[in-house]
Amino acid sequence: MAGMRRRHSMELSARNQLSGTVTDIKLGGVMAEITVEIAGGHELVSVITRASAERLGLQAGDQVTVIIKSTEVMLGK
């Protein structure tokens, strides 16, 4: 069934899940930079493959969930 998008609902182990709105998409040859505005007007930027951005059909204005899963979180002062 080429061309049909399927949405899957699944629970994730990642606790850091933030809802937001895609505000900007910059497509490169291989990678894509996706900017998402979250609560309080803060922005997060995710770099994913261009193929993933296209598969998700991402567009400015889309509601998305930012999922942060990391083994390290660094702080500087």
C-alpha positions as CSV (number, residue, x, y, z in Angstrom):
1,M,0.0,0.0,0.0
2,A,2.5,2.6,-1.2
3,G,1.7,6.2,-0.4
4,M,-0.6,5.4,2.6
5,R,0.5,6.8,5.9
6,R,-0.2,4.8,9.0
7,R,-0.3,6.2,12.5
8,H,0.7,4.0,15.4
9,S,-0.1,4.6,19.0
10,M,2.4,3.3,21.4
11,E,3.6,3.9,24.9
12,L,7.2,4.9,25.3
13,S,9.6,4.5,28.1
14,A,11.0,8.0,27.6
15,R,9.6,10.3,30.3
16,N,10.6,13.6,28.7
17,Q,7.8,14.1,26.3
18,L,6.9,17.7,25.3
19,S,4.0,18.7,23.1
20,G,4.6,21.5,20.6
21,T,4.1,23.0,17.2
22,V,6.5,22.8,14.3
23,T,7.6,26.4,13.5
24,D,10.4,25.8,11.0
25,I,11.9,23.1,8.8
26,K,15.3,23.3,7.1
27,L,15.9,20.5,4.7
28,G,19.5,19.5,3.8
29,G,20.7,16.9,1.5
30,V,20.6,14.1,4.1
31,M,19.5,15.8,7.3
32,A,16.6,18.0,8.4
33,E,16.5,20.6,11.2
34,I,13.1,20.8,12.8
35,T,12.2,23.7,15.2
36,V,9.4,23.1,17.6
37,E,7.8,25.7,19.9
38,I,6.8,24.3,23.2
39,A,5.0,25.8,26.3
40,G,6.1,29.2,27.3
41,G,7.3,30.1,23.9
42,H,10.5,28.1,24.2
43,E,12.0,26.4,21.1
44,L,13.6,23.1,20.7
45,V,15.5,22.1,17.6
46,S,15.8,18.5,16.5
47,V,18.1,17.2,13.8
48,I,16.7,14.1,12.1
49,T,17.2,12.5,8.7
50,R,15.5,14.1,5.8
51,A,13.9,10.8,5.0
52,S,12.3,10.7,8.4
53,A,11.0,14.2,8.1
54,E,9.5,13.4,4.7
55,R,8.1,10.1,6.0
56,L,6.4,11.9,8.8
57,G,5.1,14.5,6.4
58,L,6.2,17.3,8.7
59,Q,5.0,20.8,7.9
60,A,5.1,24.1,9.8
61,G,2.0,24.2,12.1
62,D,1.9,20.5,12.7
63,Q,1.3,19.4,16.3
64,V,4.1,17.0,17.4
65,T,5.5,15.4,20.5
66,V,9.2,16.0,21.2
67,I,10.6,12.9,22.9
68,I,14.0,13.3,24.7
69,K,15.8,10.1,25.5
70,S,19.4,10.5,26.7
71,T,21.9,8.7,28.8
72,E,23.6,12.0,29.7
73,V,22.4,15.5,30.5
74,M,25.2,18.1,30.8
75,L,25.0,21.4,32.7
76,G,27.4,24.2,32.5
77,K,27.9,27.3,34.7
